[in-house]
Amino acid sequence: MLRTVTGRLLKHLFADAGYDRTTLMDKAAFLDFVVEIVRRSDPKGFHVLPRRWVVERTFGWMIRWRRLVRDYERRLDVSEAMIHVSMGALLLRRVAHR
């Protein structure tokens, strides 16, 4: 996904602890991105993690699209294109209603 980002508008990435891999970190450093790994401080109970709500909210927006509810696509590029289409439609809807 990082290879498709060519604009300089995106500089800071937030990721879950599951994405704390050397491949991601090396690729992000190569492309001059800052990656912040959001880790859980206490495994017991519910705690609001900083910036984690942004990821969950985005997933909630994508779930509104029927093809993104389940992994229907066989090819990764088609699945990625559907994510781009759904987020583009969301942005267009917001701009149109201003």
N, C-alpha and C positions, 0 to 999 in steps of 0.2 A: 504494500500500500504506500510505503514511503517513496517508492520510485515514481509513482504517478503524481506526486505533489511537486509542482515546478515553480509555483508562485512563492513570493517571499512574504505573503500575508500570514502564513502559518509558521511560527517559530518555536512555540512551546507546546509540547505534547504531554498529556496526562495518561498514564497507563496503570493497569492493575498489577499487582505483584506477580501474576502469572506471566506477564510479558517481560520480566526482568531477565533477559537473555543477552548473551554477548553479541549475537548476530544483530539484534535490534539496536543495541547500544552502539555498535560499530557503524552500522548504516546511518543512524541518526547523527553521530559525530561527524561522519563523512559529509553529510548534507547540511551541517551547521544547525541542527535542531537541538533544543534543550528538552530532555525527557525527564519527567518527574514521575517516579514510581510511588503510587499511593498504597501504603501498607496499613494493615490493621494493627492497632496498638494493643488491644485486648481482645482475645478470641471469644470471651464470654459476653453475652448480652448484645443489645443493639446500640451501636454508636454511629453517629453521622460522620462519615469520613470526608475530609476536605476534597472538593472537586469530584468526588465519586458520583454525586447526584447528576452531574453534567452528562456522564456516560450513560447512566440509567435513564435519564430523560430522553436522550437521543435514541436509545434502543426502543423506548416506548413510542416515539414518533414513527420509527421504522416499522413497528409491528402493525400499524394501521394499514400498511400495504399487504394485501393478501399473499402475494408471492414471497414475501419476506418472513412470513410467520413460520414457515417450515423450510427446510433446505430442499426445495424442489429442483433446483438447477443442478445439472450434472457437471457443467463447466464452471470453473472459478471466475473466468472473465465475464460470463453472463450474470453471475451473482453479484459481482462487483458493479456491473453496469446498472443493475436494478437498484442497488443502494444509491448510486449517483442520481438515478432518475427520481427516486423517492425524496431524497434530500433537496434536489433541484425543484421539484414540485412544491415542497414545503416552503422553500425560500420565495418562489414565485407567488404563492398564495399570500404570504406575508407582505410582500411588496405591493401586490394588487389591492390589498385591503387597507392600505394607508390613506 
